[in-house]
Amino acid sequence: MTIGVIGSGAWGTALAQVMAAEEDVILWAREHQVVTEINLLHENTDFLPGVQLSPRIGAVGVLDTLATADLWLVAVPAQHLRGVLAECPFDQFAGDRRPTLVLCAKGIEAGSLKLVAEVAADVAGAAPLAVLSGPTFAAEVARGLPTAVTLACADAELGMALVQRLKRPAFRPYLSDDVTGAEIGGAVKNVLAIACGVVESAGLGLNARAALIARGFAEMTRFGLARGARAETLAGLSGLGDLVLTCSSVNSRNFALGLGIGRGEAPLETRTVAEGAATAPVLVAAARAMGVEMPICEAVAALLAGAPVGETINALLGRPLRAE
């Protein structure tokens, strides 16, 4: 059996490395030089430097090659998911047979305001779906350090089969049937991590960061419940767990983006993606459409649009007091 991984960024490459401990992996990369480097040198210096990759990982530049894999881990950025899946070789699977898609991106699609699983359902039709989310820094996962994640799947039998197939000694998937909750936790935490980076670089202190995480979690919960998520999912690995990780370390691309914004720097163009930058305005639009109040996320969207840092912070601090 073979696993396909779509997306050769840090997260996709790390997933390929973990899976290659027990199965052959086909890793799709858009960049020709990444394909060549992985196949010849077993490295991905552009996106996951310092990690010697397993020879069981074969990189390809053509999505049609994925037709030989029955399970696809989809790790392309949320805003590119629809376009990439539209190029995938679903028509090469006979009859009702479809590859199982495990969606590993975190975000909400601009325009449609759809979660990742909803986007995949639009494109992939009857393909079985699951979502993988949780507190994961790609470099640590690739190095084999202990990691726990949420594997969310509406089909309990399929979910159990995926947990058994994806688990590794240091990679522990915990099963949930709350796909919406797992997705919302992963999307909202990226926006809040940007806010925490701003707090850090603006010198507002640890008290402020702790308050922001707590009040941000309240925003995540309000939004999640409004979209049909369960509170216990949002309090688990894919919600609170991921929030704590990404709000606490410069290793988070979103936190690092916030650091730069807090210093008054323009966001740097890099080859890695801070998903929260694309998610923030989409999340705010979705929240407003449902009448959900998310002042921290609105502040992040304003900062990304060029609002002054000091004025934005003061506006948050000047909000009327309310019961917790």
C-alpha positions as CSV (number, residue, x, y, z in Angstrom):
1,M,0.0,0.0,0.0
2,T,1.1,3.5,-0.7
3,I,0.3,6.9,0.8
4,G,0.2,10.1,-1.3
5,V,1.1,13.4,0.2
6,I,0.0,16.5,-1.7
7,G,2.1,19.5,-0.9
8,S,5.9,19.6,-0.2
9,G,6.0,22.5,2.2
10,A,7.3,21.9,5.7
11,W,4.1,20.2,7.0
12,G,3.6,18.0,3.9
13,T,7.3,16.9,4.0
14,A,7.1,16.2,7.7
15,L,4.0,14.0,7.2
16,A,5.7,12.2,4.4
17,Q,8.7,11.5,6.6
18,V,6.6,10.1,9.4
19,M,4.5,7.9,7.1
20,A,7.6,6.6,5.4
21,A,8.6,4.7,8.5
22,E,6.1,2.1,7.6
23,E,4.8,2.7,4.0
24,D,6.1,4.0,0.7
25,V,5.1,7.6,0.1
26,I,4.5,9.6,-3.1
27,L,5.1,13.3,-2.3
28,W,3.8,15.8,-4.9
29,A,5.7,19.1,-5.2
30,R,4.9,21.9,-7.6
31,E,8.5,23.0,-7.7
32,H,10.8,21.0,-10.0
33,Q,13.9,21.7,-7.9
34,V,12.2,20.3,-4.8
35,V,11.3,17.1,-6.7
36,T,14.9,16.7,-7.9
37,E,16.4,17.4,-4.5
38,I,14.2,15.0,-2.6
39,N,14.8,12.2,-5.1
40,L,18.5,12.6,-5.5
41,L,19.6,13.9,-2.1
42,H,16.7,13.0,0.2
43,E,16.5,16.6,1.4
44,N,14.0,19.5,1.2
45,T,16.3,22.4,2.0
46,D,13.7,25.0,0.8
47,F,11.0,24.0,3.3
48,L,12.4,21.6,5.8
49,P,16.1,22.1,6.1
50,G,18.3,19.9,8.3
51,V,16.1,16.8,8.0
52,Q,17.5,13.7,6.2
53,L,14.4,12.2,4.4
54,S,13.6,8.6,4.1
55,P,14.5,6.9,0.8
56,R,10.9,5.5,0.8
57,I,9.7,9.0,-0.1
58,G,9.5,9.4,-3.9
59,A,8.8,13.0,-5.1
60,V,6.8,13.7,-8.2
61,G,5.7,16.8,-10.1
62,V,2.6,15.3,-11.8
63,L,-0.6,14.8,-9.8
64,D,-1.7,11.9,-12.0
65,T,1.0,9.8,-10.2
66,L,-1.2,9.8,-7.1
67,A,-3.6,7.4,-8.8
68,T,-1.4,4.6,-7.4
69,A,-2.1,5.7,-3.8
70,D,-5.3,4.8,-2.0
71,L,-4.8,7.4,0.8
72,W,-3.9,11.1,0.2
73,L,-2.7,13.5,2.9
74,V,-3.6,16.9,1.5
75,A,-1.2,19.6,2.9
76,V,-1.5,22.5,0.5
77,P,-2.5,25.9,1.9
78,A,-6.2,26.4,2.3
79,Q,-6.6,29.1,-0.3
80,H,-5.0,26.8,-3.0
81,L,-6.9,23.6,-2.0
82,R,-9.7,23.9,-4.5
83,G,-7.4,24.5,-7.4
84,V,-5.0,21.7,-6.6
85,L,-7.8,19.2,-6.0
86,A,-9.4,20.1,-9.3
87,E,-6.2,18.9,-11.0
88,C,-6.1,15.6,-9.1
89,P,-6.8,12.3,-11.0
90,F,-10.1,11.3,-9.5
91,D,-11.3,10.1,-12.9
92,Q,-8.6,7.4,-12.9
93,F,-10.3,5.5,-10.0
94,A,-12.8,2.9,-11.3
95,G,-16.5,3.0,-10.4
96,D,-17.3,4.3,-6.9
97,R,-13.8,3.7,-5.7
98,R,-12.1,6.9,-4.6
99,P,-8.9,7.7,-2.6
100,T,-9.5,8.7,1.0
101,L,-8.6,12.3,1.6
102,V,-7.1,13.4,4.9
103,L,-7.1,17.2,4.9
104,C,-4.2,18.7,6.7
105,A,-4.6,22.4,5.8
106,K,-6.0,24.9,8.3
107,G,-8.1,27.9,7.1
108,I,-11.3,29.2,5.6
109,E,-11.6,29.7,1.9
110,A,-11.9,33.4,0.8
111,G,-15.1,34.2,-1.1
112,S,-17.1,31.1,-0.3
113,L,-16.3,31.2,3.5
114,K,-16.2,27.4,3.4
115,L,-14.1,25.2,5.7
116,V,-11.5,22.9,4.1
117,A,-13.7,19.8,4.2
118,E,-16.5,21.7,2.5
119,V,-14.2,22.8,-0.2
120,A,-12.9,19.2,-0.7
121,A,-16.5,17.9,-0.8
122,D,-17.2,20.4,-3.6
123,V,-14.3,19.1,-5.7
124,A,-13.8,15.5,-4.8
125,G,-17.4,14.4,-4.8
126,A,-17.8,11.0,-3.1
127,A,-14.2,10.7,-1.9
128,P,-14.2,9.7,1.8
129,L,-12.9,12.6,4.0
130,A,-11.2,13.2,7.3
131,V,-9.4,16.1,8.9
132,L,-6.0,16.0,10.7
133,S,-5.3,18.9,13.0
134,G,-3.6,19.7,16.3
135,P,-0.4,21.1,17.9
136,T,2.3,20.3,15.4
137,F,5.5,22.0,14.5
138,A,6.7,20.3,11.3
139,A,10.3,20.1,12.2
140,E,9.6,18.3,15.5
141,V,7.2,15.9,13.7
142,A,9.9,15.1,11.1
143,R,12.5,14.5,13.8
144,G,10.2,11.9,15.4
145,L,9.5,13.9,18.6
146,P,6.2,12.9,20.4
147,T,3.2,14.5,18.8
148,A,-0.6,14.1,19.4
149,V,-3.2,15.2,16.9
150,T,-6.9,15.0,16.3
151,L,-8.1,12.8,13.4
152,A,-11.7,13.9,12.8
153,C,-14.0,11.8,10.6
154,A,-17.8,11.6,10.4
155,D,-17.6,7.9,9.5
156,A,-16.6,6.1,12.7
157,E,-15.4,2.9,10.9
158,L,-13.3,4.8,8.5
159,G,-11.9,7.0,11.3
160,M,-10.8,4.0,13.3
161,A,-9.1,2.5,10.2
162,L,-7.3,5.8,9.6
163,V,-6.1,6.0,13.2
164,Q,-4.6,2.6,12.9
165,R,-2.9,3.3,9.6
166,L,-1.5,6.7,10.5
167,K,-0.3,6.0,14.0
168,R,3.4,5.7,14.7
169,P,5.3,5.2,18.0
170,A,5.6,9.0,18.5
171,F,2.7,10.2,16.3
172,R,-0.6,9.6,18.1
173,P,-3.9,10.4,16.4
174,Y,-7.0,10.8,18.7
175,L,-10.3,10.1,17.0
176,S,-13.2,12.5,16.8
177,D,-16.3,12.7,14.8
178,D,-16.5,16.5,15.0
179,V,-15.0,17.5,11.7
180,T,-16.2,21.1,12.0
181,G,-14.7,21.6,15.4
182,A,-11.3,20.3,14.4
183,E,-11.3,22.6,11.4
184,I,-12.4,25.7,13.2
185,G,-9.8,25.2,16.0
186,G,-7.0,25.0,13.4
187,A,-8.2,28.0,11.4
188,V,-8.9,30.4,14.3
189,K,-5.7,29.6,16.3
190,N,-3.6,30.9,13.4
191,V,-5.2,34.3,13.6
192,L,-4.8,34.5,17.4
193,A,-1.1,33.5,17.1
194,I,-0.5,36.6,15.0
195,A,-2.1,38.7,17.8
196,C,0.2,37.0,20.4
197,G,3.2,37.9,18.2
198,V,2.1,41.5,18.2
199,V,1.7,41.4,22.0
200,E,5.3,40.0,22.4
201,S,7.0,42.5,20.1
202,A,5.1,45.5,21.4
203,G,6.4,44.6,24.9
204,L,2.9,44.2,26.5
205,G,4.1,41.4,28.8
206,L,3.1,37.9,29.7
207,N,-0.1,38.9,31.5
208,A,-1.4,40.4,28.3
209,R,-0.4,37.3,26.3
210,A,-2.2,35.0,28.8
211,A,-5.3,37.2,28.7
212,L,-5.2,37.3,24.9
213,I,-5.0,33.5,24.7
214,A,-7.9,33.1,27.1
215,R,-10.1,35.7,25.5
216,G,-9.1,34.4,22.1
217,F,-10.2,30.9,23.0
218,A,-13.5,32.4,24.0
219,E,-13.8,33.9,20.5
220,M,-12.9,30.5,19.0
221,T,-15.5,28.8,21.0
222,R,-18.3,31.3,20.1
223,F,-17.5,31.0,16.4
224,G,-17.2,27.2,16.6
225,L,-20.5,26.8,18.4
226,A,-22.2,29.0,15.9
227,R,-20.9,26.8,13.1
228,G,-22.0,23.6,14.8
229,A,-18.8,22.5,16.5
230,R,-18.7,20.9,19.9
231,A,-17.2,22.7,22.9
232,E,-15.1,19.6,23.9
233,T,-13.5,19.5,20.5
234,L,-12.5,23.1,20.7
235,A,-11.0,22.4,24.2
236,G,-9.0,19.5,22.8
237,L,-5.8,19.1,20.8
238,S,-7.1,20.7,17.6
239,G,-8.4,23.8,19.5
240,L,-6.9,24.8,22.8
241,G,-3.8,22.5,22.3
242,D,-2.9,24.0,18.9
243,L,-3.7,27.5,20.3
244,V,-1.2,27.2,23.2
245,L,1.5,25.9,20.9
246,T,1.2,28.5,18.2
247,C,0.7,31.4,20.6
248,S,3.9,30.6,22.5
249,S,6.8,30.2,20.1
250,V,8.6,32.1,17.4
251,N,8.7,28.7,15.6
252,S,5.1,29.4,14.6
253,R,5.0,31.3,11.3
254,N,1.9,33.1,12.4
255,F,3.5,34.2,15.7
256,A,6.6,35.4,13.8
257,L,4.4,37.4,11.4
258,G,2.8,39.1,14.4
259,L,6.3,39.9,15.8
260,G,7.1,41.8,12.7
261,I,3.8,43.6,12.7
262,G,4.3,44.7,16.3
263,R,7.7,46.1,15.3
264,G,6.1,48.1,12.6
265,E,7.6,46.0,9.8
266,A,5.9,45.2,6.6
267,P,5.2,41.4,6.3
268,L,8.2,39.7,4.6
269,E,7.7,37.7,1.4
270,T,8.8,34.1,2.2
271,R,8.2,30.7,0.6
272,T,6.4,29.5,3.7
273,V,2.8,30.4,4.4
274,A,1.4,32.0,7.5
275,E,-2.1,30.8,7.0
276,G,-3.5,33.3,9.6
277,A,-2.8,36.2,7.3
278,A,-5.2,34.8,4.7
279,T,-7.7,33.5,7.2
280,A,-8.1,36.7,9.3
281,P,-10.3,38.7,6.9
282,V,-12.2,35.7,5.9
283,L,-12.9,34.7,9.5
284,V,-14.0,38.2,10.3
285,A,-16.4,38.2,7.4
286,A,-17.8,34.8,8.3
287,A,-18.3,35.9,12.0
288,R,-20.0,39.1,11.0
289,A,-22.4,37.2,8.7
290,M,-23.4,35.0,11.7
291,G,-23.5,37.9,14.2
292,V,-20.6,36.5,16.2
293,E,-18.4,39.0,18.1
294,M,-14.6,38.4,17.6
295,P,-12.8,41.6,18.5
296,I,-9.3,40.2,18.7
297,C,-9.6,38.6,15.3
298,E,-11.0,41.8,13.9
299,A,-8.0,43.7,15.3
300,V,-5.7,41.2,13.6
301,A,-7.5,41.7,10.3
302,A,-7.2,45.5,10.7
303,L,-3.5,45.3,11.4
304,L,-2.9,43.1,8.3
305,A,-4.8,45.8,6.4
306,G,-2.4,48.5,7.7
307,A,-4.0,49.8,10.8
308,P,-1.6,51.4,13.3
309,V,-0.5,49.0,16.0
310,G,-0.8,51.4,18.9
311,E,-4.3,52.6,17.9
312,T,-5.5,49.0,17.4
313,I,-4.2,47.9,20.8
314,N,-5.8,50.9,22.5
315,A,-9.1,50.2,20.9
316,L,-9.1,46.7,22.3
317,L,-8.1,47.9,25.8
318,G,-10.8,50.6,25.6
319,R,-13.7,48.1,25.0
320,P,-16.5,48.2,27.6
321,L,-16.0,45.7,30.4
322,R,-18.3,42.8,30.5
323,A,-19.0,39.6,32.4
324,E,-16.7,36.7,31.6
